[in-house]
Amino acid sequence: MKTILTGIRANSELTLGNYLGALLPMVRLANQHSADHHINIFVPDLHSIIADIDGDLQKNIIRTLKYYLAAGLKINENVHVYRQSYVPAHSELCWILNCVATMGETSRMTQYKEKSEGRESCNVGIFDYPILMAADILLYSAEYVPIGEDQFQHIELTRNLATRFNHRFGEIFTVPVKTAEQVKFMGVDDGIRIRDLLNPEKKMSKSTKAENSKIMLDDAPERAAKKIMSATTDSLGKVKFDMWAQPGISNLLQIEALVTDTPLHEVTAAWAGETSYGELKKKVADSVAKMLTEFQAKLATISDEEVYELLENGEKYANHVANAKLLEVQKAFGLR
Ligand code: TRP
């Protein structure tokens, strides 16, 4: 049985963009494949500590997992939920892969370059981040790793490290499929990027200061609706899906499609040529408020105990699989 694996960081509260663009597609993918694939959904808590954490990491982890459940993740014996730091093999394999990776290839990672740029000092964890990520993936022989395009470079690095290792020691690692095939598997042509409501050229981000730029998953539904009503549009006066020429309007159409679970082409066709932006906003505001109301109600029914029980089972499974792979690697190097 093949493995689909993804990690979601729990550094802060999520935006509607994280939910619609990453979490919900992952939940749908998992539900679609969990009859005949292992689905590993884990919280990379050791990755979290390279950066600041808003609030309490423990609380954030449990809340993030509740989000998956509230978004409709169906649990069966193939779905494994775990925390990275509860599976010590991740750190162990990370060290071993540090001795396989080169400074050159790791220094080329865009995320590291961006995060370290202009800083007087940058922690080594930021530099080593992609190697730990490679360990996260290779321990479970995952072929599919559904993630955003900002992480594609890390998947290519993982593929290179696995291939190099296998070349030296034999076929120990499963090489994850190329990012182009990952995208096909996910069934999203181009990734979903929900835009900033005030500056729709940019991605919606939790780190943007302006409150009206972003909708958070714990926003009161009426507040979220108001934010949609104040979204930036354009002066063209005609509804059309065109991310380049009309990013604000296109973003609203995209949000409407995702929160109402309607294909985008149907939504764009229904609104094409309409001249009242106000009406479109009103509809999207209602849809978002409705979605948040339902989501938050569902969330309130999920207990911490439920999550801890899932983690206990998931971590048992994860340690079992990861330790077996780690042992193969240790033997290859003569450590065992
Ligand atoms: N780097 C990912 C992100 O920032 C999170 C992550 C860590 C991850 N390890 C992973 C994703 C392994 C997929 C597989 O979104």
py3Dmol code that shows the C-alpha trace and the ligand (Angstrom):
import py3Dmol

protein = """\
ATOM      1  CA  MET A   1       0.000   0.000   0.000  1.00  0.00           C
ATOM      2  CA  LYS A   2       1.397   3.402  -0.977  1.00  0.00           C
ATOM      3  CA  THR A   3       1.714   6.320   1.428  1.00  0.00           C
ATOM      4  CA  ILE A   4       0.466   9.882   1.050  1.00  0.00           C
ATOM      5  CA  LEU A   5       2.083  12.169   3.602  1.00  0.00           C
ATOM      6  CA  THR A   6       1.766  15.775   4.585  1.00  0.00           C
ATOM      7  CA  GLY A   7       2.772  18.047   7.416  1.00  0.00           C
ATOM      8  CA  ILE A   8       1.027  21.194   8.552  1.00  0.00           C
ATOM      9  CA  ARG A   9       2.808  23.632  10.832  1.00  0.00           C
ATOM     10  CA  ALA A  10       1.025  24.814  13.927  1.00  0.00           C
ATOM     11  CA  ASN A  11       2.804  28.113  14.542  1.00  0.00           C
ATOM     12  CA  SER A  12      -0.306  30.234  14.622  1.00  0.00           C
ATOM     13  CA  GLU A  13      -3.983  30.537  13.892  1.00  0.00           C
ATOM     14  CA  LEU A  14      -4.873  29.663  10.278  1.00  0.00           C
ATOM     15  CA  THR A  15      -6.387  31.967   7.703  1.00  0.00           C
ATOM     16  CA  LEU A  16      -9.286  31.142   5.429  1.00  0.00           C
ATOM     17  CA  GLY A  17      -6.628  30.949   2.722  1.00  0.00           C
ATOM     18  CA  ASN A  18      -4.728  28.191   4.556  1.00  0.00           C
ATOM     19  CA  TYR A  19      -8.001  26.382   5.097  1.00  0.00           C
ATOM     20  CA  LEU A  20      -9.296  26.583   1.526  1.00  0.00           C
ATOM     21  CA  GLY A  21      -5.931  26.282  -0.197  1.00  0.00           C
ATOM     22  CA  ALA A  22      -4.212  23.594   1.856  1.00  0.00           C
ATOM     23  CA  LEU A  23      -6.248  21.965   4.581  1.00  0.00           C
ATOM     24  CA  LEU A  24      -9.496  21.311   2.753  1.00  0.00           C
ATOM     25  CA  PRO A  25      -7.843  19.928  -0.428  1.00  0.00           C
ATOM     26  CA  MET A  26      -5.747  17.637   1.782  1.00  0.00           C
ATOM     27  CA  VAL A  27      -8.813  16.401   3.633  1.00  0.00           C
ATOM     28  CA  ARG A  28     -10.590  15.685   0.362  1.00  0.00           C
ATOM     29  CA  LEU A  29      -7.553  13.896  -1.038  1.00  0.00           C
ATOM     30  CA  ALA A  30      -7.242  11.817   2.133  1.00  0.00           C
ATOM     31  CA  ASN A  31     -10.907  10.838   2.131  1.00  0.00           C
ATOM     32  CA  GLN A  32     -10.672   9.917  -1.533  1.00  0.00           C
ATOM     33  CA  HIS A  33      -7.666   7.604  -1.076  1.00  0.00           C
ATOM     34  CA  SER A  34      -7.785   6.273   2.474  1.00  0.00           C
ATOM     35  CA  ALA A  35      -9.368   2.961   1.462  1.00  0.00           C
ATOM     36  CA  ASP A  36      -6.184   1.846  -0.289  1.00  0.00           C
ATOM     37  CA  HIS A  37      -3.392   4.192   0.849  1.00  0.00           C
ATOM     38  CA  HIS A  38      -1.727   5.010   4.116  1.00  0.00           C
ATOM     39  CA  ILE A  39      -2.518   8.629   4.878  1.00  0.00           C
ATOM     40  CA  ASN A  40       0.051  10.219   7.184  1.00  0.00           C
ATOM     41  CA  ILE A  41      -0.919  13.613   8.527  1.00  0.00           C
ATOM     42  CA  PHE A  42       1.591  14.938  10.994  1.00  0.00           C
ATOM     43  CA  VAL A  43       2.434  18.117  12.840  1.00  0.00           C
ATOM     44  CA  PRO A  44       6.087  19.074  12.277  1.00  0.00           C
ATOM     45  CA  ASP A  45       6.527  20.550  15.741  1.00  0.00           C
ATOM     46  CA  LEU A  46      10.326  20.444  15.487  1.00  0.00           C
ATOM     47  CA  HIS A  47      10.017  22.593  12.393  1.00  0.00           C
ATOM     48  CA  SER A  48       7.850  25.026  14.342  1.00  0.00           C
ATOM     49  CA  ILE A  49      10.605  25.984  16.738  1.00  0.00           C
ATOM     50  CA  ILE A  50      12.859  27.466  14.058  1.00  0.00           C
ATOM     51  CA  ALA A  51      10.602  30.523  14.219  1.00  0.00           C
ATOM     52  CA  ASP A  52       8.417  32.440  16.636  1.00  0.00           C
ATOM     53  CA  ILE A  53       5.238  30.807  17.759  1.00  0.00           C
ATOM     54  CA  ASP A  54       2.054  32.810  18.322  1.00  0.00           C
ATOM     55  CA  GLY A  55       0.613  31.595  21.581  1.00  0.00           C
ATOM     56  CA  ASP A  56       1.144  28.153  22.984  1.00  0.00           C
ATOM     57  CA  LEU A  57       2.589  25.447  20.729  1.00  0.00           C
ATOM     58  CA  GLN A  58       0.804  22.633  22.580  1.00  0.00           C
ATOM     59  CA  LYS A  59      -2.572  24.317  22.198  1.00  0.00           C
ATOM     60  CA  ASN A  60      -1.865  25.176  18.574  1.00  0.00           C
ATOM     61  CA  ILE A  61      -1.063  21.553  17.762  1.00  0.00           C
ATOM     62  CA  ILE A  62      -4.302  20.222  19.197  1.00  0.00           C
ATOM     63  CA  ARG A  63      -6.298  23.011  17.548  1.00  0.00           C
ATOM     64  CA  THR A  64      -4.692  22.329  14.161  1.00  0.00           C
ATOM     65  CA  LEU A  65      -5.630  18.668  14.376  1.00  0.00           C
ATOM     66  CA  LYS A  66      -9.169  19.561  15.367  1.00  0.00           C
ATOM     67  CA  TYR A  67      -9.321  21.650  12.205  1.00  0.00           C
ATOM     68  CA  TYR A  68      -8.689  18.549  10.121  1.00  0.00           C
ATOM     69  CA  LEU A  69     -11.470  16.712  11.880  1.00  0.00           C
ATOM     70  CA  ALA A  70     -13.851  19.661  11.632  1.00  0.00           C
ATOM     71  CA  ALA A  71     -13.023  19.933   7.928  1.00  0.00           C
ATOM     72  CA  GLY A  72     -14.344  16.407   7.519  1.00  0.00           C
ATOM     73  CA  LEU A  73     -11.284  14.154   7.682  1.00  0.00           C
ATOM     74  CA  LYS A  74     -12.583  10.602   7.935  1.00  0.00           C
ATOM     75  CA  ILE A  75     -10.595   8.376  10.242  1.00  0.00           C
ATOM     76  CA  ASN A  76     -10.061   4.730   9.451  1.00  0.00           C
ATOM     77  CA  GLU A  77      -7.208   2.305  10.182  1.00  0.00           C
ATOM     78  CA  ASN A  78      -5.156   3.728   7.284  1.00  0.00           C
ATOM     79  CA  VAL A  79      -5.208   7.314   8.521  1.00  0.00           C
ATOM     80  CA  HIS A  80      -2.320   8.123  10.858  1.00  0.00           C
ATOM     81  CA  VAL A  81      -2.063  11.358  12.791  1.00  0.00           C
ATOM     82  CA  TYR A  82       1.098  12.076  14.767  1.00  0.00           C
ATOM     83  CA  ARG A  83       3.520  14.668  16.088  1.00  0.00           C
ATOM     84  CA  GLN A  84       7.043  14.744  14.686  1.00  0.00           C
ATOM     85  CA  SER A  85       8.756  15.153  18.066  1.00  0.00           C
ATOM     86  CA  TYR A  86       7.025  12.032  19.371  1.00  0.00           C
ATOM     87  CA  VAL A  87       8.860   9.980  16.747  1.00  0.00           C
ATOM     88  CA  PRO A  88      12.561  10.409  17.538  1.00  0.00           C
ATOM     89  CA  ALA A  89      13.606   8.670  14.309  1.00  0.00           C
ATOM     90  CA  HIS A  90      12.904  11.949  12.469  1.00  0.00           C
ATOM     91  CA  SER A  91      15.717  13.767  14.263  1.00  0.00           C
ATOM     92  CA  GLU A  92      17.988  10.788  14.006  1.00  0.00           C
ATOM     93  CA  LEU A  93      17.544  10.396  10.258  1.00  0.00           C
ATOM     94  CA  CYS A  94      17.902  14.154   9.859  1.00  0.00           C
ATOM     95  CA  TRP A  95      21.389  13.932  11.336  1.00  0.00           C
ATOM     96  CA  ILE A  96      22.343  11.056   9.073  1.00  0.00           C
ATOM     97  CA  LEU A  97      21.015  12.894   6.006  1.00  0.00           C
ATOM     98  CA  ASN A  98      23.022  15.951   7.097  1.00  0.00           C
ATOM     99  CA  CYS A  99      26.013  13.798   6.299  1.00  0.00           C
ATOM    100  CA  VAL A 100      24.652  13.008   2.834  1.00  0.00           C
ATOM    101  CA  ALA A 101      23.530  16.523   1.844  1.00  0.00           C
ATOM    102  CA  THR A 102      25.987  19.169   0.702  1.00  0.00           C
ATOM    103  CA  MET A 103      26.293  22.772   1.887  1.00  0.00           C
ATOM    104  CA  GLY A 104      25.899  23.826  -1.729  1.00  0.00           C
ATOM    105  CA  GLU A 105      22.513  22.258  -2.365  1.00  0.00           C
ATOM    106  CA  THR A 106      21.125  23.243   1.022  1.00  0.00           C
ATOM    107  CA  SER A 107      22.298  26.851   0.632  1.00  0.00           C
ATOM    108  CA  ARG A 108      20.383  27.087  -2.649  1.00  0.00           C
ATOM    109  CA  MET A 109      16.985  26.598  -1.013  1.00  0.00           C
ATOM    110  CA  THR A 110      14.881  29.688  -1.646  1.00  0.00           C
ATOM    111  CA  GLN A 111      13.035  29.489   1.653  1.00  0.00           C
ATOM    112  CA  TYR A 112      16.295  29.530   3.588  1.00  0.00           C
ATOM    113  CA  LYS A 113      17.641  32.396   1.500  1.00  0.00           C
ATOM    114  CA  GLU A 114      14.485  34.420   2.078  1.00  0.00           C
ATOM    115  CA  LYS A 115      14.283  33.690   5.793  1.00  0.00           C
ATOM    116  CA  SER A 116      17.926  34.407   6.467  1.00  0.00           C
ATOM    117  CA  GLU A 117      18.231  37.471   4.247  1.00  0.00           C
ATOM    118  CA  GLY A 118      19.093  40.658   6.043  1.00  0.00           C
ATOM    119  CA  ARG A 119      19.297  38.949   9.418  1.00  0.00           C
ATOM    120  CA  GLU A 120      22.355  39.405  11.483  1.00  0.00           C
ATOM    121  CA  SER A 121      22.113  35.920  12.801  1.00  0.00           C
ATOM    122  CA  CYS A 122      19.968  33.053  11.654  1.00  0.00           C
ATOM    123  CA  ASN A 123      19.552  29.812  13.583  1.00  0.00           C
ATOM    124  CA  VAL A 124      20.992  26.629  12.098  1.00  0.00           C
ATOM    125  CA  GLY A 125      17.540  25.053  12.208  1.00  0.00           C
ATOM    126  CA  ILE A 126      16.405  27.386   9.424  1.00  0.00           C
ATOM    127  CA  PHE A 127      19.248  26.137   7.275  1.00  0.00           C
ATOM    128  CA  ASP A 128      18.654  22.497   8.146  1.00  0.00           C
ATOM    129  CA  TYR A 129      14.878  22.684   7.779  1.00  0.00           C
ATOM    130  CA  PRO A 130      14.708  20.901   4.384  1.00  0.00           C
ATOM    131  CA  ILE A 131      16.871  18.022   5.582  1.00  0.00           C
ATOM    132  CA  LEU A 132      14.518  17.332   8.481  1.00  0.00           C
ATOM    133  CA  MET A 133      11.683  17.545   5.987  1.00  0.00           C
ATOM    134  CA  ALA A 134      13.409  14.952   3.789  1.00  0.00           C
ATOM    135  CA  ALA A 135      13.648  12.680   6.847  1.00  0.00           C
ATOM    136  CA  ASP A 136       9.907  13.206   7.524  1.00  0.00           C
ATOM    137  CA  ILE A 137       9.129  11.914   4.062  1.00  0.00           C
ATOM    138  CA  LEU A 138      11.721   9.165   3.550  1.00  0.00           C
ATOM    139  CA  LEU A 139      11.072   7.385   6.865  1.00  0.00           C
ATOM    140  CA  TYR A 140       7.611   6.444   5.632  1.00  0.00           C
ATOM    141  CA  SER A 141       8.489   5.703   1.999  1.00  0.00           C
ATOM    142  CA  ALA A 142       5.899   8.285   0.994  1.00  0.00           C
ATOM    143  CA  GLU A 143       5.423   8.667  -2.740  1.00  0.00           C
ATOM    144  CA  TYR A 144       2.931  11.497  -2.653  1.00  0.00           C
ATOM    145  CA  VAL A 145       3.495  14.613  -0.586  1.00  0.00           C
ATOM    146  CA  PRO A 146       0.677  17.107  -1.195  1.00  0.00           C
ATOM    147  CA  ILE A 147       1.971  20.575  -0.323  1.00  0.00           C
ATOM    148  CA  GLY A 148       2.062  24.109  -1.664  1.00  0.00           C
ATOM    149  CA  GLU A 149       4.375  25.217  -4.422  1.00  0.00           C
ATOM    150  CA  ASP A 150       6.631  27.068  -1.958  1.00  0.00           C
ATOM    151  CA  GLN A 151       7.708  23.597  -0.810  1.00  0.00           C
ATOM    152  CA  PHE A 152       8.408  22.040  -4.220  1.00  0.00           C
ATOM    153  CA  GLN A 153      12.108  22.772  -4.000  1.00  0.00           C
ATOM    154  CA  HIS A 154      12.263  20.758  -0.778  1.00  0.00           C
ATOM    155  CA  ILE A 155      10.653  17.787  -2.493  1.00  0.00           C
ATOM    156  CA  GLU A 156      13.234  17.944  -5.261  1.00  0.00           C
ATOM    157  CA  LEU A 157      15.969  18.045  -2.607  1.00  0.00           C
ATOM    158  CA  THR A 158      14.398  15.016  -0.911  1.00  0.00           C
ATOM    159  CA  ARG A 159      14.424  13.184  -4.239  1.00  0.00           C
ATOM    160  CA  ASN A 160      18.089  14.037  -4.777  1.00  0.00           C
ATOM    161  CA  LEU A 161      19.127  12.900  -1.304  1.00  0.00           C
ATOM    162  CA  ALA A 162      17.203   9.626  -1.607  1.00  0.00           C
ATOM    163  CA  THR A 163      18.648   8.917  -5.032  1.00  0.00           C
ATOM    164  CA  ARG A 164      22.198   9.673  -3.884  1.00  0.00           C
ATOM    165  CA  PHE A 165      21.788   7.493  -0.808  1.00  0.00           C
ATOM    166  CA  ASN A 166      20.348   4.611  -2.822  1.00  0.00           C
ATOM    167  CA  HIS A 167      23.149   4.910  -5.332  1.00  0.00           C
ATOM    168  CA  ARG A 168      25.659   4.432  -2.562  1.00  0.00           C
ATOM    169  CA  PHE A 169      23.888   1.821  -0.432  1.00  0.00           C
ATOM    170  CA  GLY A 170      21.229   0.098  -2.556  1.00  0.00           C
ATOM    171  CA  GLU A 171      17.479   0.645  -2.777  1.00  0.00           C
ATOM    172  CA  ILE A 172      16.700   1.647   0.787  1.00  0.00           C
ATOM    173  CA  PHE A 173      14.582   4.754   0.210  1.00  0.00           C
ATOM    174  CA  THR A 174      11.474   5.135  -1.894  1.00  0.00           C
ATOM    175  CA  VAL A 175      12.007   8.259  -4.017  1.00  0.00           C
ATOM    176  CA  PRO A 176       8.884  10.466  -3.907  1.00  0.00           C
ATOM    177  CA  VAL A 177       7.371  11.270  -7.299  1.00  0.00           C
ATOM    178  CA  LYS A 178       8.381  14.451  -9.153  1.00  0.00           C
ATOM    179  CA  THR A 179       6.577  17.617  -8.176  1.00  0.00           C
ATOM    180  CA  ALA A 180       4.882  17.830 -11.583  1.00  0.00           C
ATOM    181  CA  GLU A 181       3.295  14.433 -10.920  1.00  0.00           C
ATOM    182  CA  GLN A 182       2.434  15.418  -7.364  1.00  0.00           C
ATOM    183  CA  VAL A 183       0.415  18.300  -8.722  1.00  0.00           C
ATOM    184  CA  LYS A 184      -1.433  16.002 -11.110  1.00  0.00           C
ATOM    185  CA  PHE A 185      -2.182  13.601  -8.303  1.00  0.00           C
ATOM    186  CA  MET A 186      -3.571  16.399  -6.152  1.00  0.00           C
ATOM    187  CA  GLY A 187      -5.871  17.353  -9.008  1.00  0.00           C
ATOM    188  CA  VAL A 188      -5.257  21.087  -8.644  1.00  0.00           C
ATOM    189  CA  ASP A 189      -3.861  22.507 -11.868  1.00  0.00           C
ATOM    190  CA  ASP A 190      -2.105  25.413 -10.410  1.00  0.00           C
ATOM    191  CA  GLY A 191      -2.448  25.340  -6.671  1.00  0.00           C
ATOM    192  CA  ILE A 192      -5.093  27.412  -4.965  1.00  0.00           C
ATOM    193  CA  ARG A 193      -3.873  30.728  -3.700  1.00  0.00           C
ATOM    194  CA  ILE A 194      -6.426  32.799  -1.852  1.00  0.00           C
ATOM    195  CA  ARG A 195      -5.440  36.456  -2.081  1.00  0.00           C
ATOM    196  CA  ASP A 196      -5.138  39.237   0.439  1.00  0.00           C
ATOM    197  CA  LEU A 197      -8.528  41.009   0.525  1.00  0.00           C
ATOM    198  CA  LEU A 198      -7.046  44.518   0.442  1.00  0.00           C
ATOM    199  CA  ASN A 199      -4.052  43.804  -1.815  1.00  0.00           C
ATOM    200  CA  PRO A 200      -5.253  40.976  -4.050  1.00  0.00           C
ATOM    201  CA  GLU A 201      -1.943  40.798  -5.910  1.00  0.00           C
ATOM    202  CA  LYS A 202      -0.541  39.146  -2.782  1.00  0.00           C
ATOM    203  CA  LYS A 203      -1.344  35.861  -1.079  1.00  0.00           C
ATOM    204  CA  MET A 204      -3.580  36.065   2.019  1.00  0.00           C
ATOM    205  CA  SER A 205      -1.154  35.766   4.913  1.00  0.00           C
ATOM    206  CA  LYS A 206      -1.542  35.604   8.673  1.00  0.00           C
ATOM    207  CA  SER A 207       1.530  37.812   9.038  1.00  0.00           C
ATOM    208  CA  THR A 208      -0.085  40.770   7.238  1.00  0.00           C
ATOM    209  CA  LYS A 209      -0.863  43.437   9.833  1.00  0.00           C
ATOM    210  CA  ALA A 210      -4.079  44.889   8.375  1.00  0.00           C
ATOM    211  CA  GLU A 211      -6.964  42.928   9.915  1.00  0.00           C
ATOM    212  CA  ASN A 212      -9.206  43.458   6.893  1.00  0.00           C
ATOM    213  CA  SER A 213      -6.656  41.778   4.637  1.00  0.00           C
ATOM    214  CA  LYS A 214      -7.283  38.347   6.018  1.00  0.00           C
ATOM    215  CA  ILE A 215     -10.018  36.170   7.436  1.00  0.00           C
ATOM    216  CA  MET A 216      -9.004  33.959  10.326  1.00  0.00           C
ATOM    217  CA  LEU A 217     -10.753  30.658  11.015  1.00  0.00           C
ATOM    218  CA  ASP A 218     -11.788  31.888  14.451  1.00  0.00           C
ATOM    219  CA  ASP A 219     -13.192  35.191  13.207  1.00  0.00           C
ATOM    220  CA  ALA A 220     -16.806  35.772  14.151  1.00  0.00           C
ATOM    221  CA  PRO A 221     -18.857  35.068  10.990  1.00  0.00           C
ATOM    222  CA  GLU A 222     -20.313  38.623  10.918  1.00  0.00           C
ATOM    223  CA  ARG A 223     -16.832  40.078  11.158  1.00  0.00           C
ATOM    224  CA  ALA A 224     -15.628  37.894   8.286  1.00  0.00           C
ATOM    225  CA  ALA A 225     -18.612  39.013   6.211  1.00  0.00           C
ATOM    226  CA  LYS A 226     -17.674  42.662   6.824  1.00  0.00           C
ATOM    227  CA  LYS A 227     -14.143  41.991   5.668  1.00  0.00           C
ATOM    228  CA  ILE A 228     -15.449  40.551   2.402  1.00  0.00           C
ATOM    229  CA  MET A 229     -17.662  43.632   1.942  1.00  0.00           C
ATOM    230  CA  SER A 230     -14.599  45.862   2.265  1.00  0.00           C
ATOM    231  CA  ALA A 231     -12.446  43.838  -0.146  1.00  0.00           C
ATOM    232  CA  THR A 232     -10.561  45.732  -2.841  1.00  0.00           C
ATOM    233  CA  THR A 233     -11.968  45.229  -6.352  1.00  0.00           C
ATOM    234  CA  ASP A 234     -11.294  47.311  -9.481  1.00  0.00           C
ATOM    235  CA  SER A 235     -12.865  49.975 -11.633  1.00  0.00           C
ATOM    236  CA  LEU A 236     -13.637  47.836 -14.683  1.00  0.00           C
ATOM    237  CA  GLY A 237     -17.237  47.334 -13.569  1.00  0.00           C
ATOM    238  CA  LYS A 238     -17.790  43.878 -15.006  1.00  0.00           C
ATOM    239  CA  VAL A 239     -17.441  40.534 -13.239  1.00  0.00           C
ATOM    240  CA  LYS A 240     -14.921  38.303 -14.964  1.00  0.00           C
ATOM    241  CA  PHE A 241     -12.507  35.660 -13.726  1.00  0.00           C
ATOM    242  CA  ASP A 242      -9.132  37.040 -14.670  1.00  0.00           C
ATOM    243  CA  MET A 243      -6.472  36.799 -11.970  1.00  0.00           C
ATOM    244  CA  TRP A 244      -4.154  39.200 -13.802  1.00  0.00           C
ATOM    245  CA  ALA A 245      -6.533  41.976 -14.750  1.00  0.00           C
ATOM    246  CA  GLN A 246      -9.093  41.594 -11.947  1.00  0.00           C
ATOM    247  CA  PRO A 247      -7.411  39.847  -9.028  1.00  0.00           C
ATOM    248  CA  GLY A 248      -9.856  41.147  -6.392  1.00  0.00           C
ATOM    249  CA  ILE A 249     -12.983  39.976  -8.203  1.00  0.00           C
ATOM    250  CA  SER A 250     -11.330  36.697  -9.223  1.00  0.00           C
ATOM    251  CA  ASN A 251     -10.360  36.089  -5.612  1.00  0.00           C
ATOM    252  CA  LEU A 252     -13.991  36.553  -4.514  1.00  0.00           C
ATOM    253  CA  LEU A 253     -15.184  34.120  -7.189  1.00  0.00           C
ATOM    254  CA  GLN A 254     -12.552  31.620  -6.091  1.00  0.00           C
ATOM    255  CA  ILE A 255     -13.593  31.949  -2.439  1.00  0.00           C
ATOM    256  CA  GLU A 256     -17.269  31.536  -3.352  1.00  0.00           C
ATOM    257  CA  ALA A 257     -16.496  28.367  -5.314  1.00  0.00           C
ATOM    258  CA  LEU A 258     -14.474  26.820  -2.498  1.00  0.00           C
ATOM    259  CA  VAL A 259     -16.709  27.682   0.439  1.00  0.00           C
ATOM    260  CA  THR A 260     -19.824  26.474  -1.367  1.00  0.00           C
ATOM    261  CA  ASP A 261     -18.005  23.456  -2.832  1.00  0.00           C
ATOM    262  CA  THR A 262     -19.049  24.402  -6.370  1.00  0.00           C
ATOM    263  CA  PRO A 263     -16.721  24.021  -9.383  1.00  0.00           C
ATOM    264  CA  LEU A 264     -15.068  27.353 -10.147  1.00  0.00           C
ATOM    265  CA  HIS A 265     -16.250  27.347 -13.770  1.00  0.00           C
ATOM    266  CA  GLU A 266     -19.863  27.147 -12.608  1.00  0.00           C
ATOM    267  CA  VAL A 267     -19.453  30.088 -10.275  1.00  0.00           C
ATOM    268  CA  THR A 268     -17.655  32.196 -12.873  1.00  0.00           C
ATOM    269  CA  ALA A 269     -20.276  31.344 -15.491  1.00  0.00           C
ATOM    270  CA  ALA A 270     -23.115  32.304 -13.137  1.00  0.00           C
ATOM    271  CA  TRP A 271     -21.610  35.741 -12.430  1.00  0.00           C
ATOM    272  CA  ALA A 272     -19.962  36.533 -15.774  1.00  0.00           C
ATOM    273  CA  GLY A 273     -20.887  39.971 -17.077  1.00  0.00           C
ATOM    274  CA  GLU A 274     -22.684  41.089 -13.904  1.00  0.00           C
ATOM    275  CA  THR A 275     -22.000  44.724 -13.252  1.00  0.00           C
ATOM    276  CA  SER A 276     -22.809  44.993  -9.542  1.00  0.00           C
ATOM    277  CA  TYR A 277     -19.739  44.212  -7.483  1.00  0.00           C
ATOM    278  CA  GLY A 278     -21.824  44.905  -4.374  1.00  0.00           C
ATOM    279  CA  GLU A 279     -24.125  41.992  -5.106  1.00  0.00           C
ATOM    280  CA  LEU A 280     -21.235  39.628  -5.663  1.00  0.00           C
ATOM    281  CA  LYS A 281     -19.650  40.732  -2.399  1.00  0.00           C
ATOM    282  CA  LYS A 282     -22.924  40.268  -0.536  1.00  0.00           C
ATOM    283  CA  LYS A 283     -23.242  36.713  -1.839  1.00  0.00           C
ATOM    284  CA  VAL A 284     -19.639  35.808  -1.007  1.00  0.00           C
ATOM    285  CA  ALA A 285     -19.929  37.432   2.435  1.00  0.00           C
ATOM    286  CA  ASP A 286     -23.034  35.316   3.172  1.00  0.00           C
ATOM    287  CA  SER A 287     -21.349  32.149   1.938  1.00  0.00           C
ATOM    288  CA  VAL A 288     -18.238  32.743   4.025  1.00  0.00           C
ATOM    289  CA  ALA A 289     -20.285  33.555   7.131  1.00  0.00           C
ATOM    290  CA  LYS A 290     -22.334  30.390   6.654  1.00  0.00           C
ATOM    291  CA  MET A 291     -19.253  28.248   6.170  1.00  0.00           C
ATOM    292  CA  LEU A 292     -17.553  29.679   9.259  1.00  0.00           C
ATOM    293  CA  THR A 293     -20.681  29.224  11.375  1.00  0.00           C
ATOM    294  CA  GLU A 294     -20.899  25.563  10.434  1.00  0.00           C
ATOM    295  CA  PHE A 295     -17.179  24.975  10.780  1.00  0.00           C
ATOM    296  CA  GLN A 296     -16.972  26.604  14.208  1.00  0.00           C
ATOM    297  CA  ALA A 297     -19.995  24.664  15.443  1.00  0.00           C
ATOM    298  CA  LYS A 298     -18.421  21.407  14.306  1.00  0.00           C
ATOM    299  CA  LEU A 299     -15.120  22.373  15.908  1.00  0.00           C
ATOM    300  CA  ALA A 300     -16.799  22.933  19.265  1.00  0.00           C
ATOM    301  CA  THR A 301     -17.985  19.314  19.317  1.00  0.00           C
ATOM    302  CA  ILE A 302     -14.466  17.843  19.059  1.00  0.00           C
ATOM    303  CA  SER A 303     -12.807  17.175  22.401  1.00  0.00           C
ATOM    304  CA  ASP A 304      -9.116  17.272  23.290  1.00  0.00           C
ATOM    305  CA  GLU A 305      -9.408  13.649  24.427  1.00  0.00           C
ATOM    306  CA  GLU A 306     -10.524  12.597  20.971  1.00  0.00           C
ATOM    307  CA  VAL A 307      -7.414  14.182  19.491  1.00  0.00           C
ATOM    308  CA  TYR A 308      -5.052  12.684  22.094  1.00  0.00           C
ATOM    309  CA  GLU A 309      -6.460   9.241  21.421  1.00  0.00           C
ATOM    310  CA  LEU A 310      -5.851   9.639  17.694  1.00  0.00           C
ATOM    311  CA  LEU A 311      -2.303  10.783  18.403  1.00  0.00           C
ATOM    312  CA  GLU A 312      -1.608   7.856  20.657  1.00  0.00           C
ATOM    313  CA  ASN A 313      -2.571   5.374  17.954  1.00  0.00           C
ATOM    314  CA  GLY A 314      -0.869   7.345  15.206  1.00  0.00           C
ATOM    315  CA  GLU A 315       2.383   7.668  17.125  1.00  0.00           C
ATOM    316  CA  LYS A 316       2.489   3.955  17.827  1.00  0.00           C
ATOM    317  CA  TYR A 317       2.183   3.270  14.105  1.00  0.00           C
ATOM    318  CA  ALA A 318       4.630   6.009  13.124  1.00  0.00           C
ATOM    319  CA  ASN A 319       7.339   4.831  15.530  1.00  0.00           C
ATOM    320  CA  HIS A 320       6.962   1.301  14.259  1.00  0.00           C
ATOM    321  CA  VAL A 321       7.365   2.223  10.586  1.00  0.00           C
ATOM    322  CA  ALA A 322      10.000   4.920  11.119  1.00  0.00           C
ATOM    323  CA  ASN A 323      12.208   2.801  13.394  1.00  0.00           C
ATOM    324  CA  ALA A 324      12.272  -0.029  10.883  1.00  0.00           C
ATOM    325  CA  LYS A 325      13.423   2.315   8.107  1.00  0.00           C
ATOM    326  CA  LEU A 326      15.934   4.022  10.382  1.00  0.00           C
ATOM    327  CA  LEU A 327      17.477   0.657  11.250  1.00  0.00           C
ATOM    328  CA  GLU A 328      18.030  -0.112   7.560  1.00  0.00           C
ATOM    329  CA  VAL A 329      19.802   3.224   7.185  1.00  0.00           C
ATOM    330  CA  GLN A 330      21.893   2.745  10.322  1.00  0.00           C
ATOM    331  CA  LYS A 331      22.956  -0.681   9.090  1.00  0.00           C
ATOM    332  CA  ALA A 332      23.924   0.727   5.699  1.00  0.00           C
ATOM    333  CA  PHE A 333      26.310   3.161   7.394  1.00  0.00           C
ATOM    334  CA  GLY A 334      27.651   0.538   9.788  1.00  0.00           C
ATOM    335  CA  LEU A 335      26.074   2.202  12.822  1.00  0.00           C
ATOM    336  CA  ARG A 336      24.326  -1.082  13.657  1.00  0.00           C
TER     337      ARG A 336
END
"""
ligand_1 = """\
15
LIG
N 7.589 22.541 5.216
C 6.166 22.330 5.279
C 5.474 23.695 5.275
O 6.041 24.674 5.714
C 5.769 21.521 6.494
C 6.441 20.190 6.465
C 7.442 19.765 7.279
C 6.137 19.135 5.586
N 7.784 18.486 6.957
C 7.027 18.068 5.922
C 5.239 18.974 4.541
C 7.007 16.876 5.223
C 5.229 17.782 3.855
C 6.113 16.745 4.190
O 4.363 23.780 4.843
"""
view = py3Dmol.view(width=600, height=400)
view.addModel(protein, "pdb")
view.setStyle({"model": 0}, {"cartoon": {"style": "trace"}})
view.addModel(ligand_1, "xyz")
view.setStyle({"model": 1}, {"stick": {}})
view.zoomTo()
view.show()
